[in-house]
Amino acid sequence: MAPLITREEALALGELSEHSEIEALVERAWQARQERFGASTDLCSLVNAKSGGCAEDCGFCAQSRYADAPTPMHPLMEPEQILAHALAAEAAGAHRFCMVTQGQGLSKREFEKVLEGARLVAEHTNLKRCASIGHMSEQRARALKEAGIQRVHHNVETARSYYDEVSTTVSYEGRLRTIDAVRKAGLETCVGGILNLGESPQQRVEMAFELAEINPTSVPINLLNPRPGTKFGERELMDPWEAVKWIAIFRLILPDALLRLCGGRVENLGELQHLAVKAGLNGVMMGNFLTTLGSPPDEDRALFQAHGLNVARQPDNGERPRPDNRSGWLAGEPPAQESEAACSQTPDVIEALLARSGTSERAGQLPLALWDPSTQLRYSAARKRSARAVAALEEECTT
């Protein structure tokens, strides 16, 4: 996609520090967002379908076996469990649902479970469907598409020049190969990264322009939530105004992407989340994250409604439609003659629940089974550090 600013302009904007200057930048980003997406929003929710014990060494992640951090631990969920989380996400107002697993690949048996989970979500909800399951071949990507997945998430995490500081067991080139396989299979791509890993302003701009070259449909931005026991666990939270500034810069570099804010937004932004929305966001990750808690869904919806944005559930997801999950189309709305039939293939679970209760007065009192990793998953801290992890820490302490 074509950025609206040059690298030099982005670097200059990255030096802004006065709040009034950042607010002016936010207005510029808001205009770019409005021109391309109108009042539409794209709210996500995820399920941590397989958690803990990851063999990779990503420095930000508590699930890594190289980290000495408490983290939720459970094997891959059964397809029916995945569906239960999807139904809760839909009831909370999410437009799309992502099935996430730790690690960089699944066994054949695990992959079949993900496929069945995708089929169940496609059959029983009106959610758009995403998956984040690590590296994959084009063959597996096609199998996901056939099961009803429409978009695959696979981050680059940071700029290429800083990547080795973030992970040594997962290559940057390998991530690009997976993204390419996903695109060849006819699926949309969701590719983003994390800010505040110790990268420089120049490397933030580098990552944004690398994302522009990849040209994903969706770009998730995470703000590091330092987890004790991880490589980056001792870092300070990002200044809220600094975070808002960089969200606006990313919007101007990635004007046509669905820009969403995900992990760390509550901790880093606090009361400035509303300003972050105006900095150009299309949506947020609603509810809970992989290993930490999020905001109540009604608060997330209110962030966008306060700016006059449309968070309602509707067939085209607002003024600028993205894939309609009920038809499986990837290029906007299906032809007019097929729209009504496609929209009748899956039930409206909210209306069905209200009908069973015999009243519409319970609309604001629907029971939500939101996943709470702090109470519903067992924690298991690493028993001891691996020799590799100890050596890495010793080297870090002497440099």
C-alpha positions in Angstrom: 0.0 0.0 0.0 1.1 3.6 -0.6 2.1 5.5 2.5 0.8 9.0 3.0 4.1 10.2 4.4 7.8 9.5 3.6 10.3 7.9 5.9 11.8 11.3 6.6 8.5 12.8 7.5 7.7 9.8 9.7 11.0 10.3 11.6 10.3 14.0 12.0 6.8 13.2 13.4 8.4 10.7 15.7 10.3 13.5 17.4 7.1 15.4 18.4 6.7 15.7 22.2 4.3 18.6 22.9 0.8 17.3 23.5 -0.7 20.0 21.2 1.5 18.8 18.4 0.5 15.2 18.9 -3.1 16.2 19.0 -2.7 17.9 15.6 -1.1 14.6 14.3 -4.0 12.7 15.7 -6.5 14.9 13.8 -4.5 14.2 10.6 -4.6 10.5 11.2 -8.3 10.6 12.0 -9.1 12.3 8.7 -7.2 9.6 6.8 -9.1 6.9 8.7 -12.5 8.6 8.0 -11.8 9.1 4.3 -11.1 5.3 3.8 -13.3 3.6 6.3 -16.1 6.0 7.3 -17.9 5.0 10.5 -17.1 1.2 10.2 -15.3 -0.7 12.8 -13.7 -4.2 13.0 -13.7 -5.5 16.6 -11.9 -8.8 17.3 -11.9 -11.4 20.1 -9.6 -14.3 20.5 -9.3 -17.6 22.3 -6.0 -18.9 23.6 -6.7 -22.4 22.3 -3.4 -23.9 23.2 -1.2 -22.2 25.9 2.1 -22.4 27.6 5.3 -24.4 27.1 6.2 -22.9 23.8 9.6 -24.0 22.4 10.4 -20.6 20.9 12.4 -17.9 22.7 10.4 -14.7 21.8 11.6 -12.3 24.5 8.2 -10.7 25.1 6.2 -13.9 25.7 5.5 -15.5 29.0 4.5 -18.7 27.2 8.1 -19.4 26.1 9.8 -22.2 27.9 12.9 -19.9 28.0 10.9 -17.5 30.3 10.7 -17.9 34.0 7.2 -16.5 34.1 3.9 -17.9 35.4 1.5 -18.5 32.4 -1.7 -20.4 31.6 -1.0 -24.0 30.7 -3.4 -26.2 28.7 -3.4 -28.5 25.7 -5.3 -27.7 22.5 -9.0 -27.1 23.2 -11.6 -29.4 21.8 -13.6 -28.0 18.9 -16.7 -27.6 21.1 -14.7 -25.5 23.6 -13.5 -23.2 20.8 -17.2 -22.8 19.7 -18.2 -21.9 23.3 -15.6 -19.0 23.3 -16.8 -17.9 19.9 -20.4 -17.7 21.1 -19.3 -15.6 24.1 -17.3 -13.3 21.8 -20.3 -12.8 19.5 -22.5 -12.0 22.5 -19.9 -9.5 23.6 -20.2 -7.6 20.3 -17.2 -8.9 18.4 -17.2 -8.9 14.7 -14.5 -11.5 14.2 -13.0 -14.3 16.2 -9.4 -15.7 16.2 -8.3 -19.1 17.2 -4.7 -18.8 18.6 -2.2 -21.5 19.5 1.3 -21.1 20.9 4.3 -22.3 19.0 5.3 -22.3 15.4 3.4 -25.3 14.2 0.7 -27.9 15.1 0.7 -31.7 14.8 -1.6 -33.3 12.3 -4.1 -34.2 15.0 -4.0 -30.7 16.5 -4.5 -29.1 13.1 -7.6 -31.3 12.5 -9.0 -30.0 15.7 -8.5 -26.4 14.6 -10.2 -27.2 11.3 -13.2 -28.7 13.1 -13.4 -25.7 15.5 -13.4 -23.4 12.4 -16.3 -25.4 10.9 -18.3 -25.2 14.1 -17.8 -21.4 14.4 -18.8 -21.0 10.7 -21.9 -23.1 11.2 -23.2 -21.7 14.5 -22.1 -18.0 14.6 -22.1 -14.9 12.4 -18.5 -14.2 13.3 -15.8 -13.6 10.8 -13.1 -16.2 11.4 -9.3 -15.9 11.8 -6.5 -18.2 12.9 -3.1 -17.7 14.3 -1.3 -21.1 14.5 2.3 -20.4 13.6 4.2 -21.3 10.5 2.3 -23.2 7.8 2.5 -24.4 4.2 0.3 -23.3 1.4 -1.4 -26.7 1.7 -2.4 -26.1 5.3 -3.5 -22.5 4.5 -5.8 -23.9 1.8 -7.2 -26.4 4.3 -8.0 -23.5 6.7 -9.8 -21.7 3.9 -11.9 -24.7 3.1 -12.8 -25.1 6.8 -14.1 -21.5 6.8 -11.1 -19.4 7.9 -10.9 -16.1 6.1 -7.9 -14.4 7.6 -4.6 -15.7 9.1 -2.6 -13.7 11.6 1.2 -14.0 11.7 3.2 -11.0 13.0 6.7 -9.9 12.0 6.9 -8.6 15.6 9.5 -5.8 15.0 11.8 -4.3 12.3 14.0 -6.7 10.4 17.1 -4.9 11.8 16.0 -5.4 15.4 14.5 -8.9 15.0 17.4 -10.9 16.4 16.9 -9.1 19.7 13.4 -10.4 19.9 13.7 -14.0 18.7 16.5 -16.4 17.6 14.5 -19.6 17.2 12.0 -18.2 14.7 13.5 -16.5 11.6 12.2 -13.3 10.1 12.4 -14.9 6.6 10.3 -17.8 7.9 7.6 -15.4 9.0 7.5 -13.9 5.5 7.3 -17.3 3.9 4.2 -18.1 6.0 2.6 -14.8 5.1 3.3 -15.5 1.4 1.8 -19.0 1.7 -1.4 -17.6 3.3 -1.8 -15.1 0.5 -1.2 -17.7 -2.2 -4.0 -19.8 -0.6 -6.4 -16.9 -1.2 -6.7 -15.8 2.4 -6.4 -12.4 3.9 -3.3 -11.6 6.0 -3.1 -10.0 9.4 0.5 -8.9 10.1 1.7 -6.5 12.8 4.1 -6.2 15.7 4.9 -4.9 19.1 6.2 -1.4 20.2 8.5 -0.7 23.1 10.7 -3.8 22.8 13.8 -1.5 23.0 13.7 -0.6 19.3 14.7 2.9 18.2 12.3 5.4 16.5 14.1 4.6 13.3 13.3 0.9 13.7 9.7 1.7 14.4 9.5 3.6 11.1 11.4 0.7 9.4 8.8 -1.8 10.7 5.9 0.3 9.5 7.3 0.6 6.0 8.1 -3.1 5.9 4.5 -3.7 6.7 3.5 -1.4 3.9 5.5 -3.5 1.5 3.8 -6.7 2.8 0.5 -5.0 2.4 -1.7 -7.0 4.8 -5.4 -6.5 5.2 -5.1 -6.0 8.9 -2.3 -4.6 11.1 -2.4 -5.3 14.8 -0.3 -3.1 17.0 0.7 -4.4 20.5 2.2 -2.3 23.2 4.6 -4.3 25.4 3.1 -5.4 28.7 6.3 -6.3 30.5 5.9 -9.8 32.0 8.3 -10.6 34.9 10.5 -13.5 34.0 10.7 -12.6 30.3 13.6 -11.0 28.5 11.8 -7.7 28.3 10.1 -8.0 31.7 12.0 -5.2 33.3 11.1 -2.5 30.7 9.0 0.5 31.7 5.6 0.9 30.2 5.3 3.2 27.2 4.3 6.8 27.8 0.7 7.1 26.8 1.2 10.2 24.6 4.2 8.5 22.9 2.0 5.5 22.2 -0.8 7.6 20.7 1.8 9.4 18.5 3.1 6.2 17.0 -0.4 4.8 16.4 -1.1 7.9 14.3 2.2 7.6 12.5 1.4 4.0 11.6 -2.0 5.1 10.3 -0.3 7.5 7.9 2.2 4.9 6.7 -0.5 2.2 6.4 -3.6 4.2 5.3 -5.5 1.3 3.8 -4.9 -1.3 6.5 -7.4 -2.3 9.2 -5.4 -0.9 12.1 -6.2 -2.5 15.5 -4.8 -2.1 19.0 -4.3 -5.3 20.9 -2.1 -6.4 23.8 -0.9 -3.9 26.4 -3.3 -1.2 25.5 -4.9 -1.0 28.9 -1.7 -0.9 30.8 0.1 1.5 28.5 -2.6 3.9 27.5 -4.9 4.1 30.5 -7.3 7.0 30.0 -5.8 7.9 26.6 -7.4 4.9 24.9 -10.1 7.2 23.6 -7.4 9.3 21.9 -5.7 6.2 20.5 -9.0 5.4 18.7 -9.0 8.8 17.1 -5.4 8.3 16.1 -6.7 6.0 13.4 -7.9 2.7 14.8 -10.4 0.5 13.1 -10.8 -1.7 16.1 -9.3 -3.3 19.2 -8.9 -6.8 20.5 -11.9 -7.1 22.8 -12.1 -9.0 26.0 -9.0 -10.9 27.3 -5.7 -11.5 25.6 -3.4 -14.5 25.5 -2.2 -14.5 29.1 -3.6 -11.2 30.5 -7.0 -9.7 31.1 -8.5 -6.9 29.0 -11.4 -4.5 29.4 -15.1 -5.2 29.7 -16.6 -5.4 26.2 -19.0 -2.6 26.9 -16.1 -0.3 27.6 -14.4 -1.3 24.4 -17.5 -0.6 22.4 -17.9 2.8 24.1 -14.4 3.9 23.0 -15.6 3.8 19.4 -19.1 5.0 19.9 -17.8 8.1 21.6 -16.3 9.1 18.2 -19.6 8.4 16.3 -18.3 5.1 15.0 -20.6 2.1 14.3 -20.0 -1.0 16.4 -23.3 -2.7 15.6 -23.5 -6.3 14.2 -24.6 -6.1 10.6 -24.0 -8.1 7.4 -21.5 -5.8 5.8 -19.8 -4.7 9.1 -20.4 -1.0 8.4 -19.9 1.3 5.5 -16.8 -0.4 4.1 -17.5 -4.1 4.1 -14.9 -6.7 4.7 -15.5 -10.4 4.2 -19.0 -11.5 5.1 -18.5 -14.6 7.1 -21.8 -16.1 6.2 -21.0 -16.3 2.5 -17.2 -16.8 2.7 -16.7 -14.0 0.1 -13.3 -12.3 0.5 -14.0 -9.2 -1.7 -16.8 -7.3 0.0 -20.5 -8.2 -0.3 -21.7 -11.2 -2.3 -23.8 -10.5 -5.4 -27.2 -9.1 -4.6 -29.1 -12.3 -5.7 -27.1 -14.4 -3.3 -27.0 -12.0 -0.3 -30.3 -13.0 1.3 -29.7 -16.7 0.9 -26.2 -16.4 2.3 -27.3 -14.4 5.3 -29.9 -17.0 6.2 -27.4 -19.9 6.5 -26.5 -19.2 10.1 -28.6 -18.2 13.1 -28.6 -14.9 15.0 -27.7 -16.4 18.4 -28.6 -13.1 20.2 -32.1 -13.0 18.8 -32.5 -16.8 19.5 -31.6 -16.3 23.1 -34.0 -13.4 23.6 -36.8 -15.4 21.9 -36.3 -18.3 24.3 -36.5 -15.9 27.2 -39.7 -14.4 25.9 -38.6 -10.8 26.2 -36.3 -8.3 24.6 -35.7 -6.5 27.9 -32.7 -8.7 28.7 -30.7 -7.4 25.8 -28.3 -5.6 28.2 -28.2 -8.5 30.6 -26.9 -11.4 28.4 -24.7 -13.8 30.3 -21.2 -13.7 29.0 -18.8 -16.6 29.4 -15.6 -14.5 28.8 -12.4 -16.4 29.2 -10.5 -15.4 32.4 -6.9 -16.9 32.2 -6.2 -15.7 35.8 -8.9 -18.0 37.3 -9.7 -20.6 34.7 -6.3 -21.9 33.8 -3.7 -23.5 36.0 -0.4 -21.6 36.2 2.9 -23.4 35.9 6.2 -21.6 36.4 9.3 -22.9 34.7 10.9 -25.5 37.0 14.4 -24.3 36.1 16.0 -22.3 33.3 17.5 -24.1 30.4 21.3 -23.9 29.9 20.6 -21.7 26.8 18.5 -19.3 28.8 21.0 -19.0 31.6 23.8 -18.3 29.1 21.7 -15.7 27.4 21.0 -13.9 30.7 24.7 -14.0 31.7 25.7 -12.5 28.4 23.1 -9.8 28.7 24.3 -8.9 32.3 27.9 -8.5 31.2 27.2 -6.3 28.2 
